[in-house]
Every structure is written in C-alpha cells, then in structure tokens.
Amino acid sequence: MTNMDRLKVLFEEIGSYQHAIDGGRPFVEVRSDIYNRLLEASILLPPGNGHIWDDLRMWVMQGWAGAFHNGGDSEAEPWREFLQEIGEILERSPG
C-alpha cells in the first residue's frame, strides 16, 4: 500500500468517527482512535498540505463548544484537551 493509499484510508476512518460522534456516539469512546489515525496521517501527509487540518480543528472546536453548552466544564474538558493534543501533533507535521 502506498502512502497516498494509506492516507485515503486514514481520512475515511477519521471521517467515519466524526460522523459517528455527530450522530450521538460519545466522543470519549473514539478519542484515542481518532488521535492515532491523525498521528499517522500527519506523518504521511506530504509537505504543503497542512491546510486540510483546518476543518478538523473547526469540528473539534464546535464539539468543545457544544459539550460546554450541554454539560459545562466537565463535559467540555476532553474536547479542550484533544484540541491541544492535535495542535501539538500538527505543529510537528511536515504537511
């Protein structure tokens, strides 16, 4: 499998998790799965393509805001932590 083929699979999996969460699956159930796929994708993504992560960051920020609105700090904290974690990954990404 080429890097681009693997990236396609990773993006599809990340998208599937996003849709599942948007459909009601608890974020904490799939957080580590998304993180692991994001980490791998960030390594494989060719330089100059980092802009594709903007939508993921926005989705996480919307999840954070929704969780805060619905459950306060305790509900929103996993989202805030995740946003920080992915920020650290993506800062090191060659993409």
N, CA and C atoms as a LAMMPS dump frame, in Angstrom:
ITEM: TIMESTEP
0
ITEM: NUMBER OF ATOMS
285
ITEM: BOX BOUNDS ff ff ff
-5.0000000000000000e+02 5.0000000000000000e+02
-5.0000000000000000e+02 5.0000000000000000e+02
-5.0000000000000000e+02 5.0000000000000000e+02
ITEM: ATOMS id mol type element x y z
1 1 1 N 0.849 -1.174 0
2 1 2 C 0 0 0
3 1 3 C 0.898 1.242 0
4 2 1 N 0.594 2.182 -0.877
5 2 2 C 1.374 3.417 -0.932
6 2 3 C 0.958 4.351 0.2
7 3 1 N 1.777 5.364 0.449
8 3 2 C 1.435 6.359 1.469
9 3 3 C 0.114 7.05 1.151
10 4 1 N -0.1 7.364 -0.119
11 4 2 C -1.346 8.033 -0.5
12 4 3 C -2.557 7.119 -0.302
13 5 1 N -2.397 5.833 -0.581
14 5 2 C -3.482 4.885 -0.33
15 5 3 C -3.795 4.811 1.163
16 6 1 N -2.745 4.773 1.963
17 6 2 C -2.93 4.715 3.411
18 6 3 C -3.58 6 3.923
19 7 1 N -3.168 7.149 3.384
20 7 2 C -3.794 8.411 3.776
21 7 3 C -5.291 8.396 3.481
22 8 1 N -5.651 7.869 2.337
23 8 2 C -7.063 7.795 1.979
24 8 3 C -7.838 6.989 3.022
25 9 1 N -7.287 5.86 3.402
26 9 2 C -7.938 5.019 4.414
27 9 3 C -8.04 5.775 5.746
28 10 1 N -6.963 6.419 6.146
29 10 2 C -6.961 7.148 7.419
30 10 3 C -7.993 8.273 7.414
31 11 1 N -8.064 9.034 6.32
32 11 2 C -9.04 10.119 6.245
33 11 3 C -10.469 9.582 6.266
34 12 1 N -10.702 8.47 5.613
35 12 2 C -12.033 7.865 5.642
36 12 3 C -12.39 7.408 7.058
37 13 1 N -11.426 6.836 7.752
38 13 2 C -11.685 6.39 9.121
39 13 3 C -11.935 7.575 10.051
40 14 1 N -11.127 8.614 9.92
41 14 2 C -11.334 9.811 10.746
42 14 3 C -12.724 10.379 10.474
43 15 1 N -13.1 10.458 9.207
44 15 2 C -14.423 10.958 8.842
45 15 3 C -15.547 10.102 9.406
46 16 1 N -15.352 8.794 9.402
47 16 2 C -16.365 7.887 9.963
48 16 3 C -16.551 8.128 11.458
49 17 1 N -15.438 8.346 12.152
50 17 2 C -15.543 8.651 13.582
51 17 3 C -16.253 9.977 13.803
52 18 1 N -15.943 10.97 12.977
53 18 2 C -16.616 12.261 13.103
54 18 3 C -18.128 12.101 12.92
55 19 1 N -18.521 11.357 11.901
56 19 2 C -19.952 11.149 11.654
57 19 3 C -20.608 10.386 12.805
58 20 1 N -19.899 9.428 13.359
59 20 2 C -20.454 8.666 14.485
60 20 3 C -20.67 9.569 15.696
61 21 1 N -19.706 10.435 15.97
62 21 2 C -19.842 11.358 17.097
63 21 3 C -20.977 12.336 16.835
64 22 1 N -21.021 12.866 15.623
65 22 2 C -22.108 13.783 15.269
66 22 3 C -23.466 13.097 15.384
67 23 1 N -23.475 11.776 15.204
68 23 2 C -24.706 11 15.318
69 23 3 C -25.041 10.561 16.729
70 24 1 N -24.195 10.916 17.69
71 24 2 C -24.505 10.629 19.085
72 24 3 C -23.538 9.721 19.822
73 25 1 N -22.573 9.137 19.119
74 25 2 C -21.607 8.283 19.817
75 25 3 C -20.747 9.166 20.725
76 26 1 N -20.517 8.748 21.96
77 26 2 C -19.724 9.553 22.88
78 26 3 C -18.284 9.753 22.385
79 27 1 N -17.849 10.996 22.403
80 27 2 C -16.511 11.365 21.956
81 27 3 C -15.434 10.562 22.668
82 28 1 N -15.589 10.373 23.971
83 28 2 C -14.547 9.699 24.75
84 28 3 C -14.34 8.253 24.305
85 29 1 N -15.343 7.647 23.663
86 29 2 C -15.203 6.265 23.193
87 29 3 C -14.233 6.137 22.019
88 30 1 N -14.114 7.172 21.208
89 30 2 C -13.307 7.074 19.987
90 30 3 C -12.15 8.062 19.946
91 31 1 N -11.988 8.836 20.99
92 31 2 C -10.941 9.859 21.022
93 31 3 C -9.574 9.282 20.69
94 32 1 N -9.187 8.196 21.335
95 32 2 C -7.853 7.635 21.097
96 32 3 C -7.722 7.077 19.685
97 33 1 N -8.803 6.542 19.128
98 33 2 C -8.766 6.038 17.752
99 33 3 C -8.539 7.176 16.764
100 34 1 N -9.242 8.287 16.957
101 34 2 C -9.043 9.44 16.085
102 34 3 C -7.615 9.952 16.232
103 35 1 N -7.164 10.059 17.46
104 35 2 C -5.808 10.546 17.727
105 35 3 C -4.764 9.699 16.998
106 36 1 N -4.864 8.395 17.11
107 36 2 C -3.88 7.51 16.48
108 36 3 C -3.88 7.645 14.958
109 37 1 N -5.044 7.773 14.371
110 37 2 C -5.124 7.928 12.918
111 37 3 C -4.617 9.3 12.483
112 38 1 N -4.909 10.306 13.272
113 38 2 C -4.412 11.653 12.99
114 38 3 C -2.888 11.687 13.07
115 39 1 N -2.342 11.042 14.066
116 39 2 C -0.889 10.998 14.212
117 39 3 C -0.243 10.349 12.994
118 40 1 N -0.752 9.218 12.574
119 40 2 C -0.208 8.546 11.402
120 40 3 C -0.383 9.391 10.14
121 41 1 N -1.56 9.971 9.971
122 41 2 C -1.817 10.789 8.785
123 41 3 C -0.914 12.018 8.752
124 42 1 N -0.648 12.606 9.904
125 42 2 C 0.2 13.795 9.94
126 42 3 C 1.631 13.485 9.504
127 43 1 N 2.061 12.254 9.719
128 43 2 C 3.4 11.833 9.296
129 43 3 C 3.429 11.573 7.791
130 44 1 N 2.357 11.003 7.276
131 44 2 C 2.312 10.626 5.858
132 44 3 C 1.95 11.775 4.917
133 45 1 N 1.302 12.798 5.439
134 45 2 C 0.842 13.889 4.588
135 45 3 C 2.025 14.642 3.975
136 46 1 N 2.032 14.781 2.66
137 46 2 C 3.138 15.497 2.016
138 46 3 C 3.202 16.96 2.454
139 47 1 N 4.403 17.533 2.506
140 47 2 C 4.558 18.946 2.879
141 47 3 C 3.706 19.856 1.995
142 48 1 N 3.215 20.925 2.61
143 48 2 C 2.415 21.894 1.878
144 48 3 C 0.926 21.623 1.901
145 49 1 N 0.497 20.597 2.616
146 49 2 C -0.916 20.229 2.649
147 49 3 C -1.547 20.356 4.034
148 50 1 N -0.874 21.041 4.916
149 50 2 C -1.365 21.167 6.288
150 50 3 C -2.704 21.861 6.426
151 51 1 N -3.094 22.616 5.408
152 51 2 C -4.371 23.329 5.465
153 51 3 C -5.568 22.379 5.581
154 52 1 N -5.383 21.125 5.21
155 52 2 C -6.523 20.201 5.28
156 52 3 C -6.964 19.941 6.72
157 53 1 N -6.095 20.26 7.679
158 53 2 C -6.449 20.036 9.081
159 53 3 C -7.354 21.137 9.628
160 54 1 N -7.525 22.225 8.898
161 54 2 C -8.347 23.332 9.394
162 54 3 C -9.772 22.886 9.71
163 55 1 N -10.355 22.075 8.834
164 55 2 C -11.726 21.607 9.074
165 55 3 C -11.81 20.705 10.301
166 56 1 N -10.794 19.877 10.509
167 56 2 C -10.794 19.019 11.699
168 56 3 C -10.721 19.865 12.964
169 57 1 N -9.851 20.853 12.959
170 57 2 C -9.758 21.745 14.124
171 57 3 C -11.093 22.434 14.382
172 58 1 N -11.743 22.905 13.336
173 58 2 C -13.029 23.579 13.494
174 58 3 C -14.069 22.616 14.065
175 59 1 N -14.068 21.385 13.581
176 59 2 C -15.008 20.389 14.084
177 59 3 C -14.773 20.144 15.579
178 60 1 N -13.515 20.053 15.984
179 60 2 C -13.204 19.84 17.41
180 60 3 C -13.658 21.054 18.223
181 61 1 N -13.422 22.254 17.718
182 61 2 C -13.862 23.452 18.443
183 61 3 C -15.381 23.493 18.58
184 62 1 N -16.087 23.071 17.547
185 62 2 C -17.555 23.024 17.629
186 62 3 C -18.005 21.969 18.632
187 63 1 N -17.318 20.828 18.648
188 63 2 C -17.63 19.796 19.643
189 63 3 C -17.386 20.28 21.05
190 64 1 N -16.296 21.006 21.228
191 64 2 C -15.948 21.577 22.524
192 64 3 C -17.038 22.548 22.975
193 65 1 N -17.439 23.443 22.072
194 65 2 C -18.46 24.429 22.419
195 65 3 C -19.792 23.752 22.739
196 66 1 N -20.164 22.761 21.943
197 66 2 C -21.412 22.049 22.195
198 66 3 C -21.39 21.305 23.512
199 67 1 N -20.265 20.67 23.795
200 67 2 C -20.149 19.942 25.062
201 67 3 C -20.214 20.896 26.243
202 68 1 N -19.575 22.048 26.115
203 68 2 C -19.614 23.037 27.189
204 68 3 C -21.035 23.541 27.4
205 69 1 N -21.711 23.819 26.304
206 69 2 C -23.088 24.316 26.382
207 69 3 C -24.001 23.288 27.051
208 70 1 N -23.805 22.016 26.722
209 70 2 C -24.689 20.967 27.234
210 70 3 C -24.317 20.455 28.61
211 71 1 N -23.021 20.503 28.953
212 71 2 C -22.628 19.889 30.216
213 71 3 C -21.6 20.629 31.032
214 72 1 N -21.225 21.814 30.604
215 72 2 C -20.273 22.6 31.373
216 72 3 C -18.838 22.121 31.196
217 73 1 N -18.008 22.58 32.116
218 73 2 C -16.57 22.306 32.038
219 73 3 C -16.233 20.821 32.014
220 74 1 N -16.884 20.035 32.835
221 74 2 C -16.528 18.616 32.911
222 74 3 C -16.813 17.898 31.594
223 75 1 N -17.869 18.287 30.928
224 75 2 C -18.218 17.688 29.638
225 75 3 C -17.288 18.176 28.526
226 76 1 N -16.861 19.419 28.618
227 76 2 C -16.055 20.031 27.563
228 76 3 C -14.57 19.732 27.689
229 77 1 N -14.115 19.387 28.876
230 77 2 C -12.676 19.211 29.103
231 77 3 C -12.017 18.202 28.159
232 78 1 N -12.596 17.03 27.877
233 78 2 C -11.949 16.115 26.929
234 78 3 C -11.761 16.731 25.543
235 79 1 N -12.691 17.547 25.115
236 79 2 C -12.568 18.215 23.814
237 79 3 C -11.43 19.231 23.838
238 80 1 N -11.356 20.006 24.922
239 80 2 C -10.287 21.006 25.046
240 80 3 C -8.93 20.337 25.037
241 81 1 N -8.804 19.248 25.777
242 81 2 C -7.54 18.507 25.817
243 81 3 C -7.198 17.955 24.445
244 82 1 N -8.198 17.441 23.745
245 82 2 C -7.968 16.878 22.421
246 82 3 C -7.51 17.958 21.441
247 83 1 N -8.116 19.117 21.506
248 83 2 C -7.707 20.225 20.639
249 83 3 C -6.248 20.578 20.89
250 84 1 N -5.847 20.6 22.132
251 84 2 C -4.448 20.876 22.468
252 84 3 C -3.536 19.77 21.943
253 85 1 N -3.941 18.525 22.121
254 85 2 C -3.127 17.393 21.65
255 85 3 C -2.948 17.411 20.137
256 86 1 N -4.04 17.644 19.406
257 86 2 C -3.894 17.63 17.948
258 86 3 C -3.099 18.84 17.478
259 87 1 N -3.212 19.952 18.21
260 87 2 C -2.39 21.115 17.874
261 87 3 C -0.915 20.801 17.981
262 88 1 N -0.54 20.062 19.013
263 88 2 C 0.86 19.694 19.195
264 88 3 C 1.331 18.741 18.095
265 89 1 N 0.477 17.805 17.713
266 89 2 C 0.822 16.877 16.627
267 89 3 C 1.016 17.653 15.328
268 90 1 N 0.075 18.496 15.025
269 90 2 C 0.081 19.164 13.73
270 90 3 C 1.172 20.217 13.626
271 91 1 N 1.617 20.763 14.754
272 91 2 C 2.746 21.696 14.722
273 91 3 C 4.016 20.998 14.239
274 92 1 N 4.15 19.732 14.558
275 92 2 C 5.339 18.96 14.175
276 92 3 C 5.202 18.306 12.806
277 93 1 N 4.007 18.358 12.251
278 93 2 C 3.722 17.682 10.991
279 93 3 C 4.415 18.38 9.823
280 94 1 N 5.001 17.587 8.901
281 94 2 C 5.619 18.195 7.731
282 94 3 C 4.589 18.78 6.772
283 95 1 N 3.329 18.329 6.897
284 95 2 C 2.271 18.796 5.999
285 95 3 C 1.96 20.226 6.227
